[in-house]
Amino acid sequence: MVQICNEKNIEKNPYGLIRTDQKAKHRRSQIHADLQKSTKQLLELIKEIKQAETNRLEQEEIRKLREQMEFKANPVRHFRQFTVHPSTIPLTKPISPNLHTDKRVRTRSLHHSIKLCD
């Protein structure tokens, strides 16, 4: 049988022992255990989230590399159609260059003969 004192609001054991200290210790240890469990769960959740993010980033990098390595053909460009019309300008008449080859041959032979004589 448990008695409750109205003055101090303390539970007493039928044997006369007060158990508030024991209950407070038990409550603190229970809260501490729950807190440790929840922090472990949070740390594991954070670790899983980070792992998932790194996996996603790696997959994204691999996808980008594969896209870069894939051959992509350039499209054939379509230009405006044009027609070739015959020119109205008359053709040019070729003129041979006036190199004075006869004159050069004569001067060379003349200089050559002068050098041989000297």
Backbone hydrogen bonds in HBPLUS format (Angstrom, degrees):
<---DONOR---> <-ACCEPTOR-->    atom                        ^
c    i                          cat <-CA-CA->   ^        H-A-AA   ^      H-
h    n   atom  resd res      DA  || num        DHA   H-A  angle D-A-AA Bond
n    s   type  num  typ     dist DA aas  dist angle  dist       angle   num
A0012-LYS N   A0003-GLN O   3.16 MM   9  5.59 155.2  2.22 160.5 164.7     1
A0005-CYS N   A0010-ILE O   3.37 MM   5  5.68 171.3  2.38 145.6 147.7     2
A0009-ASN N   A0005-CYS O   2.93 MM   4  5.23 129.1  2.20 131.9 145.3     3
A0013-ASN N   A0017-LEU O   2.94 MM   4  5.12 153.2  2.01 144.1 152.7     4
A0016-GLY N   A0013-ASN O   2.82 MM   3  5.11 166.4  1.84 115.4 119.6     5
A0023-LYS N   A0019-ARG O   2.88 MM   4  6.11 162.7  1.91 154.8 160.0     6
A0024-ALA N   A0020-THR O   2.84 MM   4  5.95 154.7  1.90 145.4 152.5     7
A0025-LYS N   A0021-ASP O   2.94 MM   4  6.14 161.3  1.97 148.3 153.0     8
A0026-HIS N   A0022-GLN O   2.85 MM   4  6.06 160.8  1.89 148.8 154.8     9
A0027-ARG N   A0023-LYS O   2.77 MM   4  5.91 156.8  1.82 146.7 153.6    10
A0028-ARG N   A0024-ALA O   2.83 MM   4  6.03 161.7  1.87 149.4 154.4    11
A0029-SER N   A0025-LYS O   2.86 MM   4  6.07 164.3  1.89 151.7 156.1    12
A0030-GLN N   A0026-HIS O   2.85 MM   4  6.00 153.2  1.92 145.0 153.0    13
A0031-ILE N   A0027-ARG O   2.83 MM   4  6.05 161.9  1.87 151.8 156.7    14
A0032-HIS N   A0028-ARG O   2.80 MM   4  5.95 159.5  1.84 149.0 155.5    15
A0033-ALA N   A0029-SER O   2.86 MM   4  6.02 157.1  1.92 144.2 150.3    16
A0034-ASP N   A0030-GLN O   2.90 MM   4  6.13 161.6  1.93 149.1 154.4    17
A0035-LEU N   A0031-ILE O   2.82 MM   4  5.99 154.7  1.88 147.7 155.3    18
A0036-GLN N   A0032-HIS O   2.87 MM   4  6.12 158.9  1.91 149.8 155.2    19
A0037-LYS N   A0033-ALA O   2.90 MM   4  6.11 159.0  1.95 148.8 154.7    20
A0038-SER N   A0034-ASP O   2.88 MM   4  6.08 160.1  1.92 148.2 153.7    21
A0039-THR N   A0035-LEU O   2.87 MM   4  6.08 155.1  1.94 148.3 155.3    22
A0040-LYS N   A0036-GLN O   2.91 MM   4  6.10 155.6  1.97 146.7 153.5    23
A0041-GLN N   A0037-LYS O   2.95 MM   4  6.22 157.9  2.00 147.0 153.2    24
A0042-LEU N   A0038-SER O   2.86 MM   4  6.09 155.6  1.92 145.1 152.1    25
A0043-LEU N   A0039-THR O   2.82 MM   4  6.02 161.2  1.86 150.0 155.0    26
A0044-GLU N   A0040-LYS O   2.89 MM   4  6.10 158.9  1.94 149.2 155.1    27
A0045-LEU N   A0041-GLN O   2.85 MM   4  6.03 153.5  1.92 145.3 153.2    28
A0046-ILE N   A0042-LEU O   2.82 MM   4  6.07 159.3  1.86 151.7 157.1    29
A0047-LYS N   A0043-LEU O   2.89 MM   4  6.06 156.7  1.95 145.0 151.9    30
A0048-GLU N   A0044-GLU O   2.87 MM   4  6.10 155.8  1.93 147.3 153.6    31
A0049-ILE N   A0045-LEU O   2.90 MM   4  6.13 156.5  1.96 147.6 154.3    32
A0050-LYS N   A0046-ILE O   2.91 MM   4  6.15 162.6  1.94 151.9 156.2    33
A0051-GLN N   A0047-LYS O   2.92 MM   4  6.10 159.1  1.97 146.8 153.0    34
A0052-ALA N   A0048-GLU O   2.84 MM   4  6.03 158.9  1.89 148.4 154.3    35
A0053-GLU N   A0049-ILE O   2.90 MM   4  6.13 152.9  1.97 146.3 154.1    36
A0054-THR N   A0050-LYS O   2.89 MM   4  6.18 160.3  1.93 153.0 157.7    37
A0055-ASN N   A0051-GLN O   2.93 MM   4  6.14 158.7  1.97 148.7 155.0    38
A0056-ARG N   A0052-ALA O   2.91 MM   4  6.09 154.1  1.97 144.4 151.7    39
A0057-LEU N   A0053-GLU O   2.90 MM   4  6.15 158.0  1.94 149.4 155.1    40
A0058-GLU N   A0054-THR O   2.91 MM   4  6.11 158.6  1.96 148.7 154.6    41
A0059-GLN N   A0055-ASN O   2.92 MM   4  6.13 160.8  1.96 148.6 153.9    42
A0060-GLU N   A0056-ARG O   2.91 MM   4  6.12 150.5  2.00 144.1 152.7    43
A0061-GLU N   A0057-LEU O   2.91 MM   4  6.18 157.1  1.97 149.5 155.1    44
A0062-ILE N   A0058-GLU O   2.92 MM   4  6.17 162.9  1.95 152.8 157.3    45
A0063-ARG N   A0059-GLN O   2.93 MM   4  6.10 156.2  1.99 144.3 150.9    46
A0064-LYS N   A0060-GLU O   2.95 MM   4  6.20 157.2  2.00 147.9 153.9    47
A0065-LEU N   A0061-GLU O   2.91 MM   4  6.16 161.3  1.95 152.6 157.6    48
A0066-ARG N   A0062-ILE O   2.95 MM   4  6.16 158.1  2.00 148.8 154.7    49
A0067-GLU N   A0063-ARG O   2.96 MM   4  6.20 151.0  2.04 144.4 152.6    50
A0068-GLN N   A0064-LYS O   2.94 MM   4  6.22 152.0  2.02 147.6 155.3    51
A0069-MET N   A0065-LEU O   2.95 MM   4  6.17 149.7  2.04 147.3 155.4    52
A0070-GLU N   A0066-ARG O   3.09 MM   4  6.15 134.4  2.31 140.4 150.7    53
A0099-LEU N   A0097-PRO O   3.10 MM   2  5.71 122.2  2.45 106.1  90.2    54
A0104-ARG N   A0100-HIS O   2.98 MM   4  6.22 158.3  2.03 153.0 159.5    55
A0105-VAL N   A0101-THR O   2.95 MM   4  6.09 159.5  1.99 148.6 153.8    56
A0106-ARG N   A0102-ASP O   3.03 MM   4  6.29 158.8  2.08 149.2 154.7    57
A0107-THR N   A0103-LYS O   2.97 MM   4  6.24 160.0  2.01 149.0 154.4    58
A0108-ARG N   A0104-ARG O   2.95 MM   4  6.06 156.7  2.01 149.3 155.6    59
A0109-SER N   A0105-VAL O   3.03 MM   4  6.17 163.6  2.05 146.7 151.5    60
A0110-LEU N   A0106-ARG O   2.92 MM   4  6.06 149.3  2.01 143.9 152.9    61
A0111-HIS N   A0107-THR O   2.93 MM   4  6.10 164.3  1.95 148.6 151.9    62
A0112-HIS N   A0108-ARG O   2.83 MM   4  5.94 155.4  1.89 149.5 157.3    63
A0113-SER N   A0109-SER O   2.96 MM   4  6.05 152.0  2.04 139.0 146.1    64
A0114-ILE N   A0110-LEU O   3.05 MM   4  6.27 147.1  2.16 142.5 151.5    65
A0115-LYS N   A0111-HIS O   3.05 MM   4  6.23 158.8  2.09 147.0 151.8    66
A0116-LEU N   A0112-HIS O   3.11 MM   4  6.30 151.6  2.20 143.1 150.4    67
A0117-CYS N   A0113-SER O   3.17 MM   4  6.30 146.0  2.29 138.4 146.6    68
A0118-ASP N   A0114-ILE O   3.26 MM   4  6.46 143.6  2.40 144.4 152.9    69
